[in-house]
Each structure stands twice: as C-alpha cells, then as structure tokens.
C-alpha cells in the first residue's frame, strides 16, 4: 500500500511538472533591420500588459548577430506583451505572446524597425 501511494505521488509530480513546463519557455529570436540584415543593440522587453504597461518581466538586448535570448525561464501562461526598441522607435506587439519562440511567427512576417 505504501509503495502504491509513493508511486501515485511520483506520477502526480511528474505529470504536474510536465504541465507546468508547457507554459514556461526561454525566449529567443533574431532582430533584422529594414534591409533584412541582423540588427544589434535592439532592446526587447516583455510586459504583463499591452503597450509597455504592467510589470516588466524581462529586458534583453540583441547582440552583433541580431540574436537575443534569455537564460531565465519565463512564464507565458497568461501571455506577455513584447516591445522592440531601436533608438527612438518602439514597436509594441498588440496581441500577447504565448511562447518565447519569436521566430515561429516572425520568420517570414518580419517587423522592420
């Protein structure tokens, strides 16, 4: 009986861990300028509300290859609102992101700064 309870507890833990991990993700992507070349020194931020409002969850800056990524696990359960800023120009994403894989949608649908 004790072994059954332990096994059930382990299975429950594994299933709940798998469910939680589905809503958490690292964020990564590549930023391009309007000439479709990688853009460095672009600030990418995630907020809990649209248009840079609410809590700032993370702030990243693209490197010389236009790449940005985090080593922090980010919870996308409720969706997060990205902003991208280069110089004085800021673009806010209207709909919440549900994943940190920005290139899923923006591989062909590029946003130009």
ABEGO torsion letter per residue (X at the ends): XAAAAAAAAAAAAAAAAAAAAAABBBBBEBBBBAAGBBBBGBBBBBBABBGGBEBBABBBBBBAAGBBBBABBBBAAAEBBBBBBBEABBBBBABBBABABAAAAAAABBBBX
